[in-house]
Amino acid sequence: MFELDNWTEIFQTIKKNKLRTFLTGFSIAWGIFMLIILLASGNGLKNGVTSAFGNRAKNSMELWPRSTSMPYKGNPNNRNIRFDQKDIDLILQQLDEVDKLSAKISFWNTANYNFESISCSFDGVYPSQGYISGLKIVSKNGRFINDIDMNNHRKVAVINKRLQEVLFKNEDPVGKTMIVNQIGFTVIGVFEEDSWGNDARAYVPFTTAQLLFHKGWGIGSIAITLKGLNTTEENKAFEKKIRTKLAALHQFDPNDDSAIGIWNMLENYMQTMGIFAGINIFVLVIGVGTLIAGVVGVSNIMLITVRERTREFGIRKALGATPFSILQSILMESILITSIFGYVGMVAGIGLSEVINFFMESANQNSEDFVIFKNPTVDVSIALGATILMIISGAIAGYFPARKAVKITAVEAMRAE
């Protein structure tokens, strides 16, 4: 297969038909190029939209109490619903779909350190809130709230970078104490999170916040993560289930959507992924169609090549050439053209997507605005796989004309015009 004579013959054939070879190769390169660009564009749109979900757990749900909008079993409408420990116990004990849970109470107060002060929002949370919210601890020796902090009602706080900048300037805040309402809180970490604002924020243990600022009672909201829900239908069924159980606990109509507020991130995420699954199918159909057009072009050119070289094949057969040697030369020519131009199309597609990504990252690196198009690149393995598939298809496309050529007898071939 690697005989020099075979390759010399192939390159001579290509040299004699430069324009035809180029146009055939261009259709192959264009097919690979367009497939990669379409896939990269789909990925860019998907990455941009999904980035709006941030680092928060995609399987999360948040619930908060509101007021009823209809009377129920003797209870009037406009009745305020309040969460407490019974709600947590119900969710953890009666709902197997719940994985992690964090209750939250929020309040505003002034944080002080030395001569600096700033108005700050405080959230009393469970340790699992760090995972649910997708928090990233950026301080060198910092950490998030843990179970020991909760159980011992420790006066510790995890602050964001804005609060660090104002209160502690260039100092490392970990281990230092800030004053909140004449109570000292030791800073145990600095975090980053996805946020649209630039407010000073801090997390403290839920039990500490409840005891010191909420008179030991009440819950502002409950955040949970879910497991075992794989479809939007299952997700909607769970949402109805949890609303029904809370309605029975608080004695309001299960159909009263105003009584409990629910933000279902998992449902939104599933719906978004469903849309992009459809987009990916559309992109693949268009891309595969473009590839097929390139394969058809290769097949047509091979048919023309076989027809033009019919007399040559007849003479070679008469001189003792085997059918396999003729078949081999045609297949090698088809594979060579497909490989070279397929690789060119792959490199061009990946190169263009990387250039676009570079300029987009440069333009958006200092921007906090929502970006609808982000990282429009395609995995190299996918691009390489598409190219290999194109080469295999090119070999198949060349096989049928080659098989036709080897079936012609030497006499018939030499008689051909």
Helices and strands as residue ranges (DSSP letters): H 4-16, H 18-50, G 51-53, E 60-65, H 85-94, E 98-113, E 116-125, H 129-133, E 136-137, H 147-151, E 156-160, H 161-167, E 177-180, E 183-192, E 201-205, H 206-213, E 221-226, H 232-250, E 260-264, H 265-308, H 310-318, H 323-364, H 380-407, H 410-415
